[in-house]
């Protein structure tokens, strides 16, 4: 099927219909993967407002959103809180146990979860969910193993693309509401 971003296989559209939870890594997915460190230890990251709108719209459409990231950052917590992301799991180098615990907590089957990542630590999650997604500039192994690879790079609207895709699959995209923050 041809979408706003490009060609998407019919099986991806079918998988997208059943998604109840979108789980994202942060560095390399919500950001371009670069971390800016100042002389006094301050950390800076850039987030795209298009991704912000996508997360808000997806949440408003009834799909839960969570993040699981290997690093701990106040910036990430603040950004996710601004986007009304309720499930913020930081400091998890081994992400699959955290994903399984979250799925159990929310009573959502792994087959009803989409997970998006960009590097090797995300691979176990990508392989164990219903819709495993790699961003366009992910590690080649993830791209080879994922069900879907975005047309957009991490930090430049890839999360928005995924949100739009899920809403398109669930026939909620035309009614998308949120704020570009």
GUVEXMAR-326860 format. One record per residue: x, y, z of N, C-alpha, C, O in turn. Coordinates in pm, whole numbers, plus 50000, padded with zeros to 5 digits. Layout:
BEGIN
XYZXYZXYZXYZ
...
***
This chain:
BEGIN
500844988250000500005000050000500885012450000501915012850067
500485022349927501215034849923500685043950033499485046450040
501585048950119501195057750230501785071650207502405074250104
501595080250303502145093750295503665093850286504245103150231
504305083550340505765082950347506375073950239507535075750203
505615064550189506115055250089505365042150093504335040950161
505865032550022505245019350011505335011650142506395011150205
504215005650183504164997450304503494984250268502434984050205
504114973150307503584959950277502244957850347502014963250455
501374949950286500044947150342500134940750480499304943550566
501144932250502501274925750633501574935850744501174933650858
502264946750712502534957250810501234964550844500994967850960
500424966850743499134973350767498264964650857497564969750944
498304951650836497534942350919498044942551062497254943051156
499364942051079499954942351214499634955551283499384955851403
499654966351209499404979551265498004981151323497794988951415
497054973851268495664974651316495534970051461494664974951533
496374960751504496224955051637497094961451744497084957051859
497844971851708498774977951805498004985651913497174994251884
498324982252038497724988952154498764997152231498415005852311
500054994252206501145000852277502315003052182502774993752117
502785015552175504015018752102505105021352205504945029852293
506205013852194507355015552283508535020252198508845014352094
509175030852243510295036652169511555037352253511505039952373
512685034952190513965038952246514015054152233513135059852168
514985060652291515055075252283516215079752193515985085252086
517465077252237518625082052161518695074652028518795062452024
518645082251919518665076351785517285074151729517145070751611
516255075951811514865074351767514135087751782513705093551682
514005092551905513435105851929514465116651900514105127951866
515735113351912516815122651882517665116651770517475105251730
518595124551723519465119551615520595110751669521455106251593
520585108451799521585099751859522785107051916523575101151989
522925119851883524045127451936523695132852073522545136552099
524675133452161524515139152295525515150452306526715148452289
525015162352336525875173952351526185175652499525275176452581
527465176352532527895178252670528635191452682529565194252607
528195199652779528845212452803530015211052897530205200452957
530795221552911531965221552998531635218653144532455213053217
530435222253185530035220253325529195207553342528545205853445
529215198653242528515185853252527065186053208526385175753212
526575197753165525195198153119525035190052990525935189752906
523905183652978523595175052864522475181352784521485186052841
522605181452653521575186852565521225176552458522085169252408
519955176052424519475167552316518455175652237517815184552291
518325172652110517315179252027516185169451999516415157851963
514945174252016513755166351986512955173651878512925185951876
512325166151791511575171951681510105174051720509485165151777
509565185851689508175188551724507195179751646506095177051695
507585175351528506705166251453506495153351532505385147951535
507555148351594507425136351676506505139051794505715130451833
506625151051851505775154751964504295154351926503475148952000
503965160051811502575159651766502125145251744501025141451783
502975137251682502635123351656502315115651782501335108251787
503145117351885502925110352012501615114952076500835106752125
501375128052077500125133252134498925127852056497945123452117
498975128151924497865123451842497645108451861496495104051871
498705100751866498565086251885497935083252020497035074952030
498385090052123497785088452255496325092152256495495085252317
495985103152188494585107452179493725097652101492505097352117
494345089652016493595079651937493365066752016492665057851969
493965065752135493725054152219494875044352230494745034052296
495995047252165497165038452173498085043552284498435055352286
498475034752375499405038252483500805040252424501145034552320
501595048452491502965051152447503895049552567503565053552679
505065043652543506075041952647507455043852586507635042952465
508425046552672509825046452629510595036952719510315035652838
511565030452660512535022552733513895026552678514175024752559
514725031852764516025036852719517135032252813516905030252933
518315030652759519445026052838520045036852926520685033753027
519855049252889520425060352966519385066153059518185063953042
519855073653159518975081353247519225096053220520375100553216
518145103453202518285117453169517065125353215515925121453189
517315136353285516215145253325515555151353203514345153753203
516345153853099515815159652976514775150352916513705154852873
515065137552912514135127752856512865127152940511755127252885
513005126653071511835126253159510955138553137509735137453129
511565150153127510815162553107510105162552973508935166352964
510795158252868510185157952734509015148252729507965151452674
509195136452784508135126352780506935130552864505785127952827
507185136852976506075141853058505285152452983504055152852992
505975161052908505295171352828504425165052720503435171052678
504795153052676504025146052572502985136552631502335129052558
502815137052763501855128352833502185113552821501295105052826
503465110252805503895096352804503945091852950504715097053029
503115082052984502975077653123504035067653163504375066753281
504545060153070505465049153100506865052853053507205051352936
507665057753147509015062553119509975053553194510105054553316
510645044753122511565035153183512975038553135513305036853017
513805043353227515165047553194516185038653265515865032053364
517415038753214518505031453276518395016353256518855008653341
517805011953146517594997753118518474993353001518064994352885
519654988453031520524983652924519974970852863520104968652743
519364962252945518704950052897517214953252889516504952352989
516764956752771515424962552754514294952352750513164955652786
514564940252707513484930352693512774927352825511544927152827
513494924952936512774922753063511874934553102510784932553155
512324946753076511514958553105510274958953016509194962553062
510424955152890509294954752798508274944252842507074946852842
508754932552879507854921752924507124925853051505924923453064
507824932053144507204936653269506134947153239505054946853299
506404956253148505434966653111504214960353044503074963953075
504444951052955503334944152888502454937052991501224937652982
503054930453086502304923553192501534933553278500374931253310
502184944453313501554954853395500314960553326499294962853390
500414962753195499314968653118498344958153063497334961553002
498684945353085497874934353033497704935252881496604934052827
498844937352814498874938252668499804927352616500944926052662
499324919552521500144908952462501294915152383501154925852324
502434908252381503574913152303503214914752156503764923452088
502294906652106501874907651965501094920451937500914924151821
500634927152042499894939652027500764951952055500264962852080
502084949752051503044960552079503884963151955504314953951886
504124976051928505114980251830506304985851907506124993452002
507494981951867508704986851932509594992751824509784986751719
510155004651851511045011051755512395013851820512485019151931
513455010051747514805012051796515765015451683515385016351566
517025017251724518035021051627519345013451637520205014751550
519515005251744520814998751761520654985151827519554981451869
521724977751837521744963851883520984961552015520294951452027
521094970352115520344967752240518824966952220518114961652305
518324972252108516884971952079516454959052008515254956252000
517394951351959517064939651878516184929351950515214924751890
516464925552075515584915752141514134920452148513214912352131
513924933152171512554938352175511914937952037510754934052023
512654942051936512144942051799511734928051756510744926251686
512504918051800512224904151760511074897751838510574887151799
510644904051948509644897752034508304904952039507464901452122
508094914651954506824921751951506094919151819506634913051726
504854923751813504054921751693504554929851574504474925251460
505074941851601505564950451494506894956551537506934966351611
507984950651490509334955351521509774965351416509724962451296
510194977151460510494988151369511914993351392512344994951507
512624995751284513935002251287513815015751218513125016951117
514475025851273514495038751204515415037651082516255028551074
515255046750990515955046350861517475045250874518125038550795
518035051950975519485051950992519935042651106520975044951168
519135032351133519475022551236520665014051193521085014351078
521205006551290522254996951260521734987151155520564983151162
522544983251057522094974450950521454961350998520554956250932
521904955851110521304943551160519844945651199519004936951173
519534956951260518144959851295517294961451171516174956351164
517824968451072517084970450948516764956950884515664954950832
517714947750889517514934450829516484926150906515764918150846
516404927951037515544919551121514174925551150513244918251185
514024938651135512764945351169511674942051067511964938750952
510424943051111509294941551020509174953550927508754952350812
509564965250980509394977650905510564986850934511054987451047
511014993850833512065003950848511485017250801510925018150692
511625027550884511045040450849511765046650728512915043450699
511055055350661511645063050552512385075150608513215081250540
512085078550733512625090450798513675086450901513535076150968
514725094650915515795091951011515355094851154514465103051177
515995088151247515755090751388516085105151423517115110451381
515195111651499515385125551537514885135451436514915147551460
514425130751323513975139551215512545136151169512185138551054
511755130651261510365127651228510045112951214508935109551172
510975104051247510715089651236509585085251329508755076951292
509555090951450508485087451545507135091951489506145084751500
507105103751430505855108651369505405099151258504225095951248
506335094651176506005085251069505355072651127504355067851074
505915067451234505375055251296503985057851354503075049751336
503835069051423502515072551477501485073851365500385068651375
501865080851259500965082351144500615068751085499455066251050
501595059951074501365046651017500375038751103499435032751050
500565038751233499655031351322498255037251312497275029851303
498145050651313496825056851302496195054051166494975052251157
496995053751060496475050250928495915036150928494835033650876
496655026850987496205012950996494905011551075494085002951046
494735020151174493575019451263492475029251225491505031151299
492635035451108491635044951055491365056651149490235061251160
492405061651217492235073151307493065085251264493005095751327
493835083751157494735094551115493985107151073494415118251104
492875105651004492115117450958491565125751073491225137451055
491475119851190490935126851307492025130051410491715132551526
493275130051369494405132151460494315145751529494085155951464
494495145551661494515157951737495685157651833496105147051879
496205169351861497315170351953497895184251946497215193751907
499145185451984499845198251978501265195751935501885185851974
501795204651855503145203351806504095209751906504475221351894
504475201652008505335207152112506635199652120507485202952203
***
